[in-house]
Amino acid sequence: TGVVNTILQTFLLLAYLLILLLHNAVVTMITVFIIIVIFLLSKLYAQKEAAYTAEKQTRYSEINSKLLDTLNNRNLIYALNNEAFFSNKLKTFHDQISQSVLVPLSRYTALRNAMLTFMINTLPVIVLVSTILLAKLGKATGSDAITMMLIAQKLNGPIILLTDLIADQKKASEMSSSIPTVVIKFLLVCNFSLRGEIWC
């Protein structure tokens, strides 16, 4: 389950940090600082993703309701020869969703993925370079540099999984809060359709 996985990954993260601390406190503090920044940015991006995902669900329910309304009144639309008008209405509404919801959602998803990719590639290098600099000052050894870089590589797994869990939790929370609004809007449109009204 999500709770068990969160506990397991948190334990692994703390265990790896403890091993780093046993080798060098300064490098460990640098690593902890980077991890905190990653989690804060991940939380920010996850909140944005969750909000836009919930908005996408709401807007898609609206366009589905409009489509259902149009289909229920298709005979009258055909009789009035207004097919192009309603088709353009749906297309315009979908384009608005793309610009106001889908584009920002894709942007924040890409930012979060880019941040994690950057972290995977740079965290071990930062740890290695930091340890080498400390070795030149006599506060670490060459073997410490290699060992700590390998440990830093192990940190990537728990960090990625924990940030993904944070994102999933935010999305689930936003989606659950938006479900009542989506259902109410859908039912309202359906009731209008049963009375034979046409949206415009």
N, C-alpha and C positions, 0 to 999 in steps of 0.2 A: 504493500500500500504506500501512499504518498508519505504518511507520517513515518513509517518504518524506514523508507528510503532517505527521508530528510535526516533522521537521527543517525543513520549509518554514514551518510556522506559528511555530516557535520563531525562525527567522531573521527573519520579518516582525515578530514581537513585539520582538525586540532592535533591529531597524532603526528602528521607530517610537519606541522609547525613546531611541535615540541621537539622533534628530531632536529629540525633546523636550529632551534634555540640552543640545543646541546652543543652544536658545532660553533655557532657564532650569533651573538645577540643582536649586533648591529644589522647584519644581513636579514635576520628574522624580522626586525622592526621595519626595514624597508619593504620586505615582502608583505607584511601585515598591512602596511599603508596602501600598497598597490591593490591588495585584495579588498580592502574597505572601499576604495575608490570604484573598483569594478562592481561591487555589490550595490553601491549607491546609484551608479549610472544604470545598472541593470534594473534596479527597482523603478527608477524614473522612466526608463524606456518601456518597462513592462506595464506601468500604469497608463502610459499613453497608448500602447498597443491594446490593452484591455478596454479602454474607453472607446477607441475607434472600432474595435471588434464588436462591442455591444451596439454602437451606433450603426454599424453595417447591418447587424441582425435586424434592428428596428427599421431601418430604411428599406431593406429587402422585403420585410413583411409588408411595408406600405406599397411597394411596387407590385408585390404579389396580389394584394388586395385590390389595387387599381386594375390590374390585369383581369382578375376575377370579375370585377364590376363591369369592365368592358365586355367580357365574354357573355355575361348574363344579359347584356343589353345589345348584343350584336345585331339582332334583327332590326331594331330601331336605328342603329348606326348605319346599317346597310341601306335602309329605306331613305335615310337622310343623306346618303352618299358622303359620310364623314369618316371613312376608314383612314385616310391619310392624316387627318387631323389628330385622331386618337393614337395612331401609330407614332406620330411625331411627339405627342405628349409623353408617351412612355419612353421614347428614346431620349428626350430632353431630361426627363426625371432620372433616367439611368446615368446619363452623362454628368448630372449634378452630383450624384452619389459617388461616381468615380473621382471627381475633382475634390470633393469636400471630405470624403471618407477613405476611399481605397488608396489614393496617392499618399496621404499622410501615414496611413497604416503601413504601407509598403516601406516608407522612409524610415519609420521607427524600428520596424523589424530588421531592415538592412543595417541600421546603426547598431542595434544590439548584437547582431551576428558578426559585424565587422569588429566590434569591440572585443568579443570573445576570441575571434581569430587572431587579432592583434595580441591579446593576452597570451594565447597559446604559444605564439612564436617569440614573444619578447620577454616574458617572465623568466624563463630559464637563463636567457642571455643576460638579463639585468642582474640576476643572482650570481652568475659566473663572473661577470665584470666586476661587480662589487666585491666579491671574495678575492679576486686577483689583486685589486687595489689594496685591500686590507692586508694581503700577503706581502705586498711590497713594503707596507708599513710595519711588518712583523707581527701583525695581529691575526694572521691566519696562515695556512699552509697551502701548497699546491694541491695536495690531496683533498683538502677541504673544499676547494673550488669545484673539483670534479664531483665530489660527493653531494654537495649542496645543489649543484645544477641538476643532477639526477633526481634529487628529492623535489626540486621545484617543478620538474616535469610531471611528477606524480600528483602535484597539487592541481593540475589542470582538470583532471577528471572530476573530483568533488566540486570544484568551482563551477564548471560548466553545468553539471547536474543540478546543483543548488540554484543557480540563476534560472535554469529552465523551470524548476519547481516553483520559484517565485513568480515567474511569468504565467505559468499555468494557473496558479492560485489567484492571481489578479484577474485573469480572463474569466475564470469560473465565477468569481465574486461579481464582476460587472455583468456577466451574462444572466446570472440568477436574479439580479436586481432589475434587469430590463425585461424579463419574461412577462410580468403582469402587464406592462405598458404595451408590449407587442400583441398580446392576446386581446386586450381591450380594443385596440385600434382595429384589429382584424374583425372582431365581432361587430363593431360599429359599422364598418364598411359593408359587411355582409347584410346587416339589417337594412341599410340603405338600399342595397341591391334588390332585396326582396320586395321593396316598395316600388322598384322600377326606376329609381332616380339615376341619372348619369353624372359621374364626376367630371369636373373640368378645371 
